Amino acid sequence: MMNEVPVVPEKTRILVVDDAADTRLLLNLRLQREGYEVFTASSGTEALEIIQKEGLPHLVLLDIMMPGMDGFAVASELRRMGDISIIFLSALSDTDTKVEGLNRFAEDYVTKPFDFTELSARIRRVLLRVATDQNADPEQAIDDRLAINFAQQYAILDGNQITLTPTENRLVHILFNNRGRVLSPGFLLAKAWDPVRRGTVESLWVHMRRLRSKIEPDADNPRYIVTVRGQGYCLPQRINTPDGEENQM
């Protein structure tokens, strides 16, 4: 089994989703001052695009009343992507909405207008729980150089932590669960993509290239995501090392 490896620390990532520009600006400035890495989105669609590009945040501050996708619809998509902590930040103060939000999606619910000091305390409380859960999440060893935490959607390659996008994480998870089997593009597309937002073979190629650029020591000579010409992709049971030896976990 692989030895314990040090993890390069990263900033806590918070995504703010609100159609009000002044709220986004306020939270962006104040949260950055507290040391967080902050992303902002003015709509649910933009938020999902940011996550696909940047990977999962540790926490989402999510408005409910937004044009297009409302906060509950966005939260439903976030839950499908992974175990993402959510704090609703909304002007809706009726009990039914609060109860629905807390029961279905959120760790907390803060009504507008809000006091930032109180919100900051609530954020710290949620993130403390997340950090505790992360420590309990196992990292699955691929070999002595690579491990992946599927729950928190990151890889560790040679001691460096690398964030995976939700699609990248799903792809490598499917390969891991079928280790040693060659999986066709059709199988991977059916398992890794939402039935509504169907992927294409071309999009699969793009994601595989990006995934290889992240987790392969040499993306041009992959050892983890191997292409079997005319058949598909495989995560081998035995990993070939540069010196020709085989490494099996």
N, C-alpha and C positions, 0 to 999 in steps of 0.2 A: 504493500500500500504506500501511497505517497506520503512524504513527510509534511509536517505542518509548515505552511509557507506564510511569510508576512504579506499583509495586504496593504497596498498603497492607499492611504486615507483619501477620501473624497469629500467635498462639501455636501451637506444635506441639500437636496434638490426639492424646491417647492414650485408647483405650477399654479398660477393664479388665473382663473377663468371667469371673466366678468365683462359684460358689454359696456359698462360705465368706465370711460377713459380715466376719470379722476380717481376712481377706486384702484384701478390697475397701477396708476402712477404712484399713489400713496403707498400701496403695499409693496411695490417693487423697491422703492427707496428705503422704506423702513426695514423690510426683511433683509435687504442686502447689508444694511448697517449692522444687523445682528449676525452677519456672517453666513447667511444662506445663499445658495445659488438659485436665482429666481428666473422663471420663464413666465411670460404672460400671453394670454390669448383672449381675443374679444368675442369668440364664439366657440361652440362645442366642436364644430368642424375643424377650426384652427387648432384647438387643443389636441385633438386626436392626431392631426398632422405633425404637431410638435413632438408628441410621444413616439410616433413612428420613426421620426428622425433622430431624436435625442435619447430615447429609451424611457423607462418608467421613472417618474419622480418618486421621492419618498412620501410626499404629501400633496394633495390637491385642495386648494381653496376654491370652492365652486359656487357660483351664483345659480339661482334656480330660474328666475324669469329672464330668459334670453331669447332673442329671435332665432328662428330655425329650431335647432335642438335645444330643448329646455334642460335644466340641470339634472333632472331625473333620467332623461334619455342619455345624457353624457355619462352619468354615474353608472348606468347599466352597461354601456360600452367599456368603461374603465374596469368594471368588475369582470368582464369577459377577458380582458387583457391580462389581468393578474390581481394579486392581493394588494391593491392600492388604497392607502388611507385617505379618507375624504372628510373635510370639514365644510359643511354648507354655510355659505355667507349670504344671507338673503333678507330682503325687506318683508318677506312673508312671515308673519308672526302667529298665524292661527295654529292651534294645537294639532289639528289633523295633519297639516303639512309637516310640522315638526316630527310628529310620531311616525309618519310614513317615511320621512327621510332617514330618521335614526334607525328604524326597524329594518329598512331595506338596504341602505347603502352606507351611512355615514358614521364616523366616530364621534362627531360633535355637530352642533348646529348653533350658529351665532347669528343673531338678528341685527340688521342695519337700522339706524346708525350704530356703530360699534366703537368701543374704546380699544385702541390698539394695545394698550398694556394688558388688558384682559385677554384679547385675542392671542397675543404672544404667549401668555401663560398656558392657554389651551393648546396652542401649537406644540409647545415644549412637552406637555403632558402626553399628547398623542405620539410624538416622535420618540419619547422615552419608551413607550410600549412597543413601537415598531422596532426600535433598536434591540429590545429584549427578545422579541420574536426572531429577529435576524440572527441573533447569536445562537438560537436553537435550530435554525435551518441548516441541514447538512449540505456540505459541498460534495458533489459526486465526482470522484476521481476518474478521469479518463486514462491518464498514465501519470508518470512522475513529473510531468511538466504542466499538465492541463487539468483543471477541475472546474465544475460548473455548479452554481447554485440556481436551480431552476425556479425555486419559489421567489427569489429576489432578483432573478434575471440578470446575472452577471457571470462572467468567466474569470478565472485566475490563470494566467499564462506566465510561467516563470516568475511567480510572485507578484505580478502586476494585475490589478483588478480592472476588468474591461466590461463596460455596460453593454448589454445586448438589447436590441429593440424587441418588442413583443413577438414579431414575426420570426426574427432570428432565433429567439429563445424557443419558440414552438417547433421550429424546424430541427434544431439540434436535440430537443427533447424527444421528438419522434424518432430520430435516428438512434438516440441512446436507448430508447425502449425497444428498438428492433435491432439491436447491435448484432452485426454479423450478417444481416439480411440486406439484399439489394432492394431498395424501394424505388418504384417507378415515379416519374414526375406527376402522373395522375394521382397516385396515392398521396404524395406529399401535398399537392394542391388541395385535395379533398379534406385532408386532416388539418392543415395549417392555416387555411384561409376561411374567412366567414362565408357561409353559403350565399349571403346577399352581395358581398363584395368579393366576387370570385377572382382568383388570381389567374394568371396566364403562365405559359411555359417561359415566356420572356421575363416576366416578373420573378419567377422562381430562379432563373439564371442570375438575375441582378442580386437577389438576396443571398444566394449561395456565394457569389463573388465577394460581397461585403462581409459575409460571415467568415469566409476563409481569410480575408484580409485582417480580421480581428483575432482569430484563434489559431491560425496556422503559423508556425515559425517561419515557413516559406510558402506563401500562398500559391506560387507557381508549381510547387511540388508537394501537394497536400498529403498529409498523413492521417488526418482525422476524417475529413469529408472527401471520400474517394469517389471519383466518377467511374462507373462501369459502362463502357461505351455501348450504346444501344439499349441499355437496361435502366440505368438510374444512378442513385447515390447510395453509399454505404458508409457506416462507421464500423471499421473492422474490429473484430475481437482482439486481434493482435496488431499492435501499432509498430510499424517499421521505423526505426531510428536512423539517423544519418549514417551511423557506422554499420548499418545492415543488420543489427540485432533486433529481435522482436521483444516488445514490451507488452505484457498482458496483465491487466489489473483483475 
